[in-house]
Amino acid sequence: MAIISRGFTGRRPEVESNRLPPGQYITHDFPVLSAGPTPRIDLDSWNFEITGLVDEPRSWTWEEFNSLPMETVTQDIHCVTKWSKLDMNWTGVSLDVLLERLETDATHLMAHSYGGYTTNLPLADVMGGRSWIAIGHDNQPLAPEHGGPARLLVPHLYFWKSAKWVRGIELMAGDRRGFWERNGYHDYGDPWREQRYWGD
Amino acid sequence: MATRGGSSGIGETDGEPLCAPLHRRGSLSGAALYWLAAKVLETRVETHRVKSIVFERPTWERHIPGQHVDIRLTAEDGYQAQRSYSIASAPEDDHLVLTVERLPEGEVSPYLFDVIEPGDELEMRGPIGLYFVWKSVMAEPLLMIAGGSGVVPFRAMLRHRLAAGVEVPTRLLYSARTIDDVIYRDELEDRESSDETEIVLTLTREQPAGWGGYGRRVDRTMLEQVAWDPDRSPRIYVCGPTSFVEKVASTLVDIGHHPMSIRTERFGPTG
């Protein structure tokens, strides 16, 4: 039973309640959250790899990656720090394209980033048109502080799962925790079930 | 899912020692964080737009300096709002202190600043986060760099250092607009004179007459003067607005500090 906060009226969001997960509020900025300095990434040496539990690892240079079929999508983003930003516009390559006809017994994946950040996800959550490697936002190249040149985009989970500065995914036979998941944050991170922290 | 929310953590091959969840009740099983009622004992005006709120200590075990809590407000019709705030007190302190900057466009901070008074109860859960944390057992020189209300978690670290009686070399570089915007001013002066902690202020907008400290935004020269040589491998914490943190962290990398030695916490106007 919640305690009523004397004199608190709040500022109700001007959106339908089915678009704002519990405990979130709407922001019109694009806040930044990261654990350390923004890494410097040279596009000439950038590549994206699929490694781990796979017979033939895959790898793309920046040029090769940019020749893959791109999609531009509109998605709502929910950050564990409580802000949500609706109708964000992203351009990227669907994970379905990157994982197409790949044979694996993996159940989970670890996304690896330049700078050492990692985050873990069930493989099923990045398939079926639910995740992208995004290289653009609002028709502009993705800015470094927002994860550019490329970040994972998994809008149906809290935004820390959308690893910035992504350089590859490692397919795994089971689950293993990534960076924030070892540091107190939930293993799965569904905003609609408010899975923010360990034990939620 | 093989591990839901903090079960045994099988295969944490790339774990790092820092992540050991010390001080956490039932840490190995990842105990849930419940909403608890926290009673306000006192509010203190820190600056014209910053207040500290002193709470009766919640029943959880000691937090680690640098951790935050979530606050939840509930209106009479059940509408709720949540925000995160860094803990400003040391784990050894008798009370739990949060320091809140009033953001004019904010939803929660104006309530905490304008309305809350002793005797009120708020809902709180935590402590949260195991990365932007400092413990007195950490031996490397401690460098804290704060912009504005980014100084809040550093008060917890400084008080923890004092309570633990450790002598790890410690510096705080704190950027504020004017002398009147300096949060915890008296306490920081005490700390510096009694505790061999070096506190370096820079006032970016206006300096009092006879000011002997820095009077500009944090820049490379200032960081070269204040940060230890990278060879001494300081543990570096940077907290403040996003643009401040971006600039400071990237300049520290420019002058040779290892990116992994720099921990950042950023905040935007999220009220």
Boltz contact constraints between the chains, C-beta under 6 A:
constraints:
  - contact:
      token1: [A, 2]
      token2: [B, 74]
      max_distance: 6.0
  - contact:
      token1: [A, 3]
      token2: [B, 37]
      max_distance: 6.0
  - contact:
      token1: [A, 3]
      token2: [B, 121]
      max_distance: 6.0
  - contact:
      token1: [A, 3]
      token2: [B, 123]
      max_distance: 6.0
  - contact:
      token1: [A, 4]
      token2: [B, 74]
      max_distance: 6.0
  - contact:
      token1: [A, 4]
      token2: [B, 76]
      max_distance: 6.0
  - contact:
      token1: [A, 5]
      token2: [B, 73]
      max_distance: 6.0
  - contact:
      token1: [A, 5]
      token2: [B, 74]
      max_distance: 6.0
  - contact:
      token1: [A, 7]
      token2: [B, 115]
      max_distance: 6.0
  - contact:
      token1: [A, 8]
      token2: [B, 73]
      max_distance: 6.0
  - contact:
      token1: [A, 8]
      token2: [B, 75]
      max_distance: 6.0
  - contact:
      token1: [A, 8]
      token2: [B, 111]
      max_distance: 6.0
  - contact:
      token1: [A, 9]
      token2: [B, 75]
      max_distance: 6.0
  - contact:
      token1: [A, 10]
      token2: [B, 75]
      max_distance: 6.0
  - contact:
      token1: [A, 10]
      token2: [B, 79]
      max_distance: 6.0
  - contact:
      token1: [A, 10]
      token2: [B, 81]
      max_distance: 6.0
  - contact:
      token1: [A, 11]
      token2: [B, 107]
      max_distance: 6.0
  - contact:
      token1: [A, 23]
      token2: [B, 82]
      max_distance: 6.0
  - contact:
      token1: [A, 29]
      token2: [B, 268]
      max_distance: 6.0
  - contact:
      token1: [A, 31]
      token2: [B, 268]
      max_distance: 6.0
  - contact:
      token1: [A, 32]
      token2: [B, 242]
      max_distance: 6.0
  - contact:
      token1: [A, 32]
      token2: [B, 266]
      max_distance: 6.0
  - contact:
      token1: [A, 35]
      token2: [B, 131]
      max_distance: 6.0
  - contact:
      token1: [A, 36]
      token2: [B, 259]
      max_distance: 6.0
  - contact:
      token1: [A, 36]
      token2: [B, 262]
      max_distance: 6.0
  - contact:
      token1: [A, 36]
      token2: [B, 264]
      max_distance: 6.0
  - contact:
      token1: [A, 37]
      token2: [B, 249]
      max_distance: 6.0
  - contact:
      token1: [A, 37]
      token2: [B, 250]
      max_distance: 6.0
  - contact:
      token1: [A, 37]
      token2: [B, 253]
      max_distance: 6.0
  - contact:
      token1: [A, 37]
      token2: [B, 259]
      max_distance: 6.0
  - contact:
      token1: [A, 37]
      token2: [B, 262]
      max_distance: 6.0
  - contact:
      token1: [A, 81]
      token2: [B, 84]
      max_distance: 6.0
  - contact:
      token1: [A, 82]
      token2: [B, 82]
      max_distance: 6.0
  - contact:
      token1: [A, 83]
      token2: [B, 270]
      max_distance: 6.0
  - contact:
      token1: [A, 145]
      token2: [B, 246]
      max_distance: 6.0
  - contact:
      token1: [A, 174]
      token2: [B, 2]
      max_distance: 6.0
  - contact:
      token1: [A, 175]
      token2: [B, 1]
      max_distance: 6.0
  - contact:
      token1: [A, 175]
      token2: [B, 2]
      max_distance: 6.0
  - contact:
      token1: [A, 175]
      token2: [B, 3]
      max_distance: 6.0
  - contact:
      token1: [A, 176]
      token2: [B, 11]
      max_distance: 6.0
  - contact:
      token1: [A, 177]
      token2: [B, 9]
      max_distance: 6.0
  - contact:
      token1: [A, 182]
      token2: [B, 15]
      max_distance: 6.0
  - contact:
      token1: [A, 182]
      token2: [B, 19]
      max_distance: 6.0
  - contact:
      token1: [A, 183]
      token2: [B, 19]
      max_distance: 6.0
  - contact:
      token1: [A, 183]
      token2: [B, 130]
      max_distance: 6.0
  - contact:
      token1: [A, 183]
      token2: [B, 131]
      max_distance: 6.0
  - contact:
      token1: [A, 184]
      token2: [B, 128]
      max_distance: 6.0
  - contact:
      token1: [A, 184]
      token2: [B, 129]
      max_distance: 6.0
  - contact:
      token1: [A, 184]
      token2: [B, 130]
      max_distance: 6.0
  - contact:
      token1: [A, 186]
      token2: [B, 5]
      max_distance: 6.0
  - contact:
      token1: [A, 187]
      token2: [B, 3]
      max_distance: 6.0
  - contact:
      token1: [A, 187]
      token2: [B, 4]
      max_distance: 6.0
  - contact:
      token1: [A, 187]
      token2: [B, 5]
      max_distance: 6.0
  - contact:
      token1: [A, 197]
      token2: [B, 33]
      max_distance: 6.0
  - contact:
      token1: [A, 197]
      token2: [B, 128]
      max_distance: 6.0
  - contact:
      token1: [A, 198]
      token2: [B, 5]
      max_distance: 6.0
  - contact:
      token1: [A, 198]
      token2: [B, 6]
      max_distance: 6.0
  - contact:
      token1: [A, 198]
      token2: [B, 30]
      max_distance: 6.0
  - contact:
      token1: [A, 199]
      token2: [B, 5]
      max_distance: 6.0
  - contact:
      token1: [A, 199]
      token2: [B, 6]
      max_distance: 6.0
  - contact:
      token1: [A, 199]
      token2: [B, 30]
      max_distance: 6.0
  - contact:
      token1: [A, 199]
      token2: [B, 31]
      max_distance: 6.0
  - contact:
      token1: [A, 199]
      token2: [B, 32]
      max_distance: 6.0
